[in-house]
Amino acid sequence: MKKFTLIGAGLVGSLLSIYLSKRGYKVSMYERRPDLRTNRISAGRSINLALSDRGWRGLEKIGVADEVRKVALPMKGRIMHGVDSSLSYQPYGKEGQAIYSVSRGGLNCLLMDLAEKNGVDIFFNEKCTGVDLKKGNAFFENFETKKNLEVTADYLFASDGAGSAARLQLQLSTDRFEYSQEYLEHGYKELNIPATPSGDFAMDPTALHIWPRGSYMLIALPNLDKSFTCTLFFPFDGEYSFNTLTSEEKMMDFFQKTFPDAVPLMPTLKTDYFENPTSSLGIIRCFPWSYEDKLLLVGDAAHAIVPFYGQGMNCGFEDCVVMDQLMDAHGDDWKKIFHAFENLRKPDSDAIAELAVSNFIEMRDKVGQKEFLLQKKIEAWFSTNHPDKWIPLYTMVTFSPDIRYSEALREGKRQESIMQKVMSLPNIEANWNSPEVEKLILDLV
Ligand SMILES: Cc1cc2nc3c(=O)[nH]c(=O)nc-3n(C[C@H](O)[C@H](O)[C@H](O)COP(=O)(O)OP(=O)(O)OC[C@H]3O[C@@H](n4cnc5c(N)ncnc54)[C@H](O)[C@@H]3O)c2cc1C
């Protein structure tokens, strides 16, 4: 029986291990952290995540979607909070379409449980310190025992996230390995909106909440315990930044002026702001993702992106679906599988990386602008009338797993150029759903 070693039991590693073990392979997974299920530690980074159709498809194929659905909260659209505390709403898709807020830790625990049920061995406190590419061996250091371990396997998968140790090995010891790491000027910090004293949600739980403020924003996603996890995406430097809001007075003054309707809902704002870490946001691109038939990078280890399209995990789950299709197509020819995988996924992960950066500008700035909301309204109207001619970009990325990210990016750019012509028509505010506008789009599409 072929032996597979996975480095990292995060979201993508845990899911991929199930796909492999279901095919009868012997799978072992080595994770740096202690077992999340017995240690109440943070799963690292965001507490909740938006799961959408590409991710669901990855879960459905191994029969775990129904279990996740029970603990997932549907968000049908976004509610924008103005500086004057006014609210506006924009649906994400058509009736019945939603993205889902899920607990990162909860999902990871569920996937690890299922992995073990399927025969995967998981070893915790094992930090990968390097790999021997020629032999396909991986080296680990145990945090508790301090013992070093060399693991021999037929194939290695690096699912150890954005800071991948295995990727570093590729970078250090292979020729022409392309690598880039780019940081945004913004970082993020998590804050909290608890349930109300009567035990209810403090805001509408069926939407993702956004306080768009031009160059920064606050967002909030609901949790099962009726709290919201908020994330402040904010510049590190500048007049209003993590580096200037350094006293309670300055911070509270800024929040009260900038997010006036959120502050009364955040009783622990001061401690959250000063005690929770400020984390950076980066994009990692690299190529190739494989070494011979020995090692393959997957998930964030291969393609870490910024979180503004809510697609990082979804893209990683899609990696597992594509891997499954390639196993169907190429059987046990792992050199072919690794090679086909990286060539198929690279254009798509580059595309979602680009889309995610542009969605930051949309979320923090454009969703607060009347013209942008009008443009989205026209697109939704035209798409309803001509579903065969126009699928809005958000729908392609989020609700259309059969459309590749790279196709969505290309089509989105084409649509944007059409919409620029439409939006420049005189009196478009009044005539947005007129036969003339419809005809113009039909001519251009
Ligand atoms: C603020 C924020 C919000 C996000 N929101 C969303 C969202 O709404 N929707 C979405 O789809 N995506 C979102 N993402 C992206 C998502 O978190 C990642 O894409 C996803 O976690 C990638 O999964 P992964 O398993 O590849 O990596 P990770 O989740 O990072 O898992 C890697 C695992 O490897 C382990 N590990 C690391 N190094 C080693 C080592 N040397 N040895 C052994 N083990 C190691 C880690 O402990 C971890 O368990 C968000 C990201 C951030 C930062």
The ligand as an SDF file (V2000), in Angstrom:
LIG
                    3D

 53 58  0  0  0  0  0  0  0  0999 V2000
   -8.2810   37.0520    8.4570 C   0  0  0  0  0  0  0  0  0  0  0  0
   -8.5290   35.9260    7.5190 C   0  0  0  0  0  0  0  0  0  0  0  0
   -9.8100   35.6440    7.1130 C   0  0  0  0  0  0  0  0  0  0  0  0
  -10.0600   34.6120    6.2240 C   0  0  0  0  0  0  0  0  0  0  0  0
  -11.3230   34.3910    5.8030 N   0  0  0  0  0  0  0  0  0  0  0  0
  -11.5830   33.4320    4.9060 C   0  0  0  0  0  0  0  0  0  0  0  0
  -12.9020   33.1930    4.4630 C   0  0  0  0  0  0  0  0  0  0  0  0
  -13.8540   33.8560    4.9020 O   0  0  0  0  0  0  0  0  0  0  0  0
  -13.1130   32.2000    3.5490 N   0  0  0  0  0  0  0  0  0  0  0  0
  -12.0840   31.4510    3.0450 C   0  0  0  0  0  0  0  0  0  0  0  0
  -12.3510   30.5910    2.1990 O   0  0  0  0  0  0  0  0  0  0  0  0
  -10.8220   31.6690    3.4360 N   0  0  0  0  0  0  0  0  0  0  0  0
  -10.5260   32.6180    4.3580 C   0  0  0  0  0  0  0  0  0  0  0  0
   -9.2600   32.8230    4.7790 N   0  0  0  0  0  0  0  0  0  0  0  0
   -8.1630   31.9970    4.1990 C   0  0  0  0  0  0  0  0  0  0  0  0
   -8.0330   30.6650    4.9140 C   0  0  0  0  0  0  0  0  0  0  0  0
   -7.8040   30.8870    6.2750 O   0  0  0  0  0  0  0  0  0  0  0  0
   -6.8610   29.8720    4.3380 C   0  0  0  0  0  0  0  0  0  0  0  0
   -6.8850   29.8950    2.9500 O   0  0  0  0  0  0  0  0  0  0  0  0
   -6.9240   28.4250    4.8140 C   0  0  0  0  0  0  0  0  0  0  0  0
   -6.8070   28.3780    6.2100 O   0  0  0  0  0  0  0  0  0  0  0  0
   -5.8010   27.6140    4.1620 C   0  0  0  0  0  0  0  0  0  0  0  0
   -5.8200   26.3270    4.6900 O   0  0  0  0  0  0  0  0  0  0  0  0
   -4.4570   25.4900    4.7450 P   0  0  0  0  0  0  0  0  0  0  0  0
   -4.8200   24.2020    5.4020 O   0  0  0  0  0  0  0  0  0  0  0  0
   -3.8110   25.5040    3.4330 O   0  0  0  0  0  0  0  0  0  0  0  0
   -3.5150   26.3340    5.7130 O   0  0  0  0  0  0  0  0  0  0  0  0
   -3.7000   26.6030    7.3000 P   0  0  0  0  0  0  0  0  0  0  0  0
   -5.1210   26.7560    7.6440 O   0  0  0  0  0  0  0  0  0  0  0  0
   -2.7560   27.7040    7.5860 O   0  0  0  0  0  0  0  0  0  0  0  0
   -3.1680   25.2460    7.9460 O   0  0  0  0  0  0  0  0  0  0  0  0
   -1.8060   24.8970    7.9410 C   0  0  0  0  0  0  0  0  0  0  0  0
   -1.5840   23.8960    9.0610 C   0  0  0  0  0  0  0  0  0  0  0  0
   -0.2240   23.4960    9.0380 O   0  0  0  0  0  0  0  0  0  0  0  0
    0.3300   23.6060   10.3410 C   0  0  0  0  0  0  0  0  0  0  0  0
    1.7500   23.8900   10.1680 N   0  0  0  0  0  0  0  0  0  0  0  0
    2.3350   25.0580    9.8090 C   0  0  0  0  0  0  0  0  0  0  0  0
    3.6650   24.9300    9.7400 N   0  0  0  0  0  0  0  0  0  0  0  0
    3.9230   23.6340   10.0750 C   0  0  0  0  0  0  0  0  0  0  0  0
    5.1320   22.9020   10.2070 C   0  0  0  0  0  0  0  0  0  0  0  0
    6.3300   23.4650    9.9760 N   0  0  0  0  0  0  0  0  0  0  0  0
    5.0500   21.5980   10.5650 N   0  0  0  0  0  0  0  0  0  0  0  0
    3.8340   21.0040   10.7930 C   0  0  0  0  0  0  0  0  0  0  0  0
    2.6790   21.6690   10.7040 N   0  0  0  0  0  0  0  0  0  0  0  0
    2.7230   22.9690   10.3410 C   0  0  0  0  0  0  0  0  0  0  0  0
   -0.4410   24.7360   10.9890 C   0  0  0  0  0  0  0  0  0  0  0  0
   -0.3830   24.6480   12.4060 O   0  0  0  0  0  0  0  0  0  0  0  0
   -1.8370   24.4920   10.4360 C   0  0  0  0  0  0  0  0  0  0  0  0
   -2.5620   23.5840   11.2100 O   0  0  0  0  0  0  0  0  0  0  0  0
   -8.9890   33.8410    5.7020 C   0  0  0  0  0  0  0  0  0  0  0  0
   -7.6710   34.1120    6.1110 C   0  0  0  0  0  0  0  0  0  0  0  0
   -7.4410   35.1460    7.0100 C   0  0  0  0  0  0  0  0  0  0  0  0
   -6.0290   35.4380    7.4220 C   0  0  0  0  0  0  0  0  0  0  0  0
  1  2  1  0
  2  3  1  0
  2 52  2  0
  3  4  2  0
  4  5  1  0
  4 50  1  0
  5  6  2  0
  6  7  1  0
  6 13  1  0
  7  8  2  0
  7  9  1  0
  9 10  1  0
 10 11  2  0
 10 12  1  0
 12 13  2  0
 13 14  1  0
 14 15  1  0
 14 50  1  0
 15 16  1  0
 16 17  1  0
 16 18  1  0
 18 19  1  0
 18 20  1  0
 20 21  1  0
 20 22  1  0
 22 23  1  0
 23 24  1  0
 24 25  2  0
 24 26  1  0
 24 27  1  0
 27 28  1  0
 28 29  2  0
 28 30  1  0
 28 31  1  0
 31 32  1  0
 32 33  1  0
 33 34  1  0
 33 48  1  0
 34 35  1  0
 35 36  1  0
 35 46  1  0
 36 37  1  0
 36 45  1  0
 37 38  2  0
 38 39  1  0
 39 40  1  0
 39 45  2  0
 40 41  1  0
 40 42  2  0
 42 43  1  0
 43 44  2  0
 44 45  1  0
 46 47  1  0
 46 48  1  0
 48 49  1  0
 50 51  2  0
 51 52  1  0
 52 53  1  0
M  END
$$$$
